[in-house]
Amino acid sequence: MTSNQGKHETAPAPQQTDWIAVAVVFLSGVLAALQVGKVVIGLPALREELGLSLGAAGWLMAMFALLGVIGGIPAGAMVKRFGDRRLLILGALALGLGSAAGAVASSLVTLLAARLLEGAGFLLVMVAAPVVLQRLAAPRDRDLTFAIWSTFFPTGMAIALLSGAALQGWRGFWLANALLAGLLAMLVAVTVRRGAVSAAALSWQAMARDAGVTIRAGAPMLL
């Protein structure tokens, strides 16, 4: 007797690349990178207005990397279980809500909480976007698609450096990012078609096993 529990069907590769959807996914990555760059731009104003020490400022910068170390494997499992498109939309919304909350933050604690939400959104976008691109691109276009995707981070940082100075105050920059995130979440919902999802429930035991394998591998820990 054959059981279908946990079966994950993979859609056939598309014959034509959906370049509009690819562009929207790329812009989602650029938006995520902007959330890193905006702190670099806003750090002097943040320190002056909120009285932040260098250590506190360092936590604002390190939050995304810390979440990546802790949440990478669970995020990958969630993408498989709930669908890459859904998690990409959720990531963009988390970026927007976190940025909006940061725009009205009046203390380090509230700003760190906002960055925690942004970091969760950043992680979901980083994990879900490549999976979406893999199924949007025709096999002959995948190298080009991922070459374009590989530029999202420097593109986002450059935009942050160029545009941040043009806005009045760091709060305006945070709010502008929140509005962009909401717009991109809607664009993903409209342009990106749904992909297959797994029927299997999330297994914390399997995630713990995968984490143990990763740690014992050595190279990821060195990175």
LINRAUR-V991502 format. One record per residue. N is the residue number from 1. RES is the residue in three letters. OMEGA is omega in whole degrees, 0 to 359 (NA if undefined). Layout:
((N | RES | OMEGA) (N | RES | OMEGA))
This chain:
((1 | MET | 183) (2 | THR | 178) (3 | SER | 178) (4 | ASN | 182) (5 | GLN | 178) (6 | GLY | 181) (7 | LYS | 181) (8 | HIS | 181) (9 | GLU | 180) (10 | THR | 180) (11 | ALA | 178) (12 | PRO | 180) (13 | ALA | 181) (14 | PRO | 177) (15 | GLN | 180) (16 | GLN | 178) (17 | THR | 176) (18 | ASP | 187) (19 | TRP | 177) (20 | ILE | 178) (21 | ALA | 177) (22 | VAL | 179) (23 | ALA | 179) (24 | VAL | 178) (25 | VAL | 177) (26 | PHE | 179) (27 | LEU | 175) (28 | SER | 176) (29 | GLY | 177) (30 | VAL | 178) (31 | LEU | 179) (32 | ALA | 178) (33 | ALA | 177) (34 | LEU | 181) (35 | GLN | 173) (36 | VAL | 183) (37 | GLY | 184) (38 | LYS | 178) (39 | VAL | 177) (40 | VAL | 180) (41 | ILE | 187) (42 | GLY | 187) (43 | LEU | 179) (44 | PRO | 179) (45 | ALA | 178) (46 | LEU | 181) (47 | ARG | 181) (48 | GLU | 185) (49 | GLU | 184) (50 | LEU | 179) (51 | GLY | 184) (52 | LEU | 172) (53 | SER | 177) (54 | LEU | 178) (55 | GLY | 178) (56 | ALA | 178) (57 | ALA | 178) (58 | GLY | 177) (59 | TRP | 177) (60 | LEU | 180) (61 | MET | 189) (62 | ALA | 186) (63 | MET | 184) (64 | PHE | 181) (65 | ALA | 180) (66 | LEU | 178) (67 | LEU | 178) (68 | GLY | 179) (69 | VAL | 184) (70 | ILE | 192) (71 | GLY | 184) (72 | GLY | 182) (73 | ILE | 175) (74 | PRO | 179) (75 | ALA | 177) (76 | GLY | 178) (77 | ALA | 179) (78 | MET | 179) (79 | VAL | 179) (80 | LYS | 184) (81 | ARG | 188) (82 | PHE | 177) (83 | GLY | 184) (84 | ASP | 181) (85 | ARG | 181) (86 | ARG | 181) (87 | LEU | 176) (88 | LEU | 177) (89 | ILE | 179) (90 | LEU | 178) (91 | GLY | 178) (92 | ALA | 178) (93 | LEU | 178) (94 | ALA | 175) (95 | LEU | 181) (96 | GLY | 180) (97 | LEU | 178) (98 | GLY | 180) (99 | SER | 178) (100 | ALA | 178) (101 | ALA | 178) (102 | GLY | 181) (103 | ALA | 181) (104 | VAL | 181) (105 | ALA | 180) (106 | SER | 180) (107 | SER | 179) (108 | LEU | 183) (109 | VAL | 181) (110 | THR | 179) (111 | LEU | 177) (112 | LEU | 177) (113 | ALA | 178) (114 | ALA | 178) (115 | ARG | 177) (116 | LEU | 177) (117 | LEU | 176) (118 | GLU | 181) (119 | GLY | 176) (120 | ALA | 177) (121 | GLY | 178) (122 | PHE | 181) (123 | LEU | 180) (124 | LEU | 179) (125 | VAL | 182) (126 | MET | 181) (127 | VAL | 186) (128 | ALA | 187) (129 | ALA | 179) (130 | PRO | 178) (131 | VAL | 177) (132 | VAL | 181) (133 | LEU | 181) (134 | GLN | 182) (135 | ARG | 177) (136 | LEU | 186) (137 | ALA | 172) (138 | ALA | 183) (139 | PRO | 182) (140 | ARG | 183) (141 | ASP | 187) (142 | ARG | 178) (143 | ASP | 179) (144 | LEU | 181) (145 | THR | 182) (146 | PHE | 171) (147 | ALA | 176) (148 | ILE | 180) (149 | TRP | 183) (150 | SER | 180) (151 | THR | 187) (152 | PHE | 185) (153 | PHE | 176) (154 | PRO | 177) (155 | THR | 179) (156 | GLY | 178) (157 | MET | 180) (158 | ALA | 178) (159 | ILE | 178) (160 | ALA | 181) (161 | LEU | 183) (162 | LEU | 186) (163 | SER | 184) (164 | GLY | 182) (165 | ALA | 182) (166 | ALA | 181) (167 | LEU | 182) (168 | GLN | 176) (169 | GLY | 182) (170 | TRP | 181) (171 | ARG | 177) (172 | GLY | 178) (173 | PHE | 178) (174 | TRP | 182) (175 | LEU | 178) (176 | ALA | 178) (177 | ASN | 178) (178 | ALA | 179) (179 | LEU | 178) (180 | LEU | 180) (181 | ALA | 177) (182 | GLY | 178) (183 | LEU | 182) (184 | LEU | 177) (185 | ALA | 178) (186 | MET | 180) (187 | LEU | 177) (188 | VAL | 181) (189 | ALA | 184) (190 | VAL | 191) (191 | THR | 186) (192 | VAL | 179) (193 | ARG | 181) (194 | ARG | 175) (195 | GLY | 180) (196 | ALA | 176) (197 | VAL | 179) (198 | SER | 179) (199 | ALA | 182) (200 | ALA | 177) (201 | ALA | 176) (202 | LEU | 181) (203 | SER | 178) (204 | TRP | 178) (205 | GLN | 179) (206 | ALA | 178) (207 | MET | 178) (208 | ALA | 178) (209 | ARG | 178) (210 | ASP | 178) (211 | ALA | 178) (212 | GLY | 178) (213 | VAL | 180) (214 | THR | 181) (215 | ILE | 181) (216 | ARG | 180) (217 | ALA | 176) (218 | GLY | 184) (219 | ALA | 177) (220 | PRO | 180) (221 | MET | 177) (222 | LEU | 177) (223 | LEU | NA))
